[in-house]
Amino acid sequence: MTDTPATVPADAVPLPIRYLDCLVVLAFLPFGLLAGLPALGVVAGVAAWLVQRVLGAQIDARAAAATDARQATAISFVGVMGRPFALALTILAVGLLGDKRDGLTAALIVLVAFTIYLVLSIVLRPQRRPSR
């Protein structure tokens, strides 16, 4: 007897759980500022994470709407490679334009948000049915 994992459609997962990383980052914003963390780093880290998530949703929608498999793959590839690159450039720019603590703060915010996003994407990923 084998147990098969239950498939959960993406629409069945409540919106706050799908975007828990964004909620945590937004909730941290006022506390980080009140705690005296570098304001530029906090604001830039939160903004960079939220912008890349919005871009990711748009890229995924565009890839899903593509009629050609090569085009869908190219769009997905640009998103997979471009979003982390943009985050890294943002963190670097914040560290160079502000203080090193600003860059470190932005990097830590993005790291925590990415960790939450990664865990959720693994747990909530669509289950594929085994081929018979």
Secondary structure, 3 states (H helix, E strand, C coil): CCCCCCCCCHHHCCHHHHCHHHHHHHHHHHHHHHCCCCHHHHHHHHHHHHHHHHHHHHHHHHHHHCCCHHHHHHHHHHHHHHHHHHHHHHHHHHHHHCCHHHHHHHHHHHHHHHHHHHHHHHHHCCCCCCCC
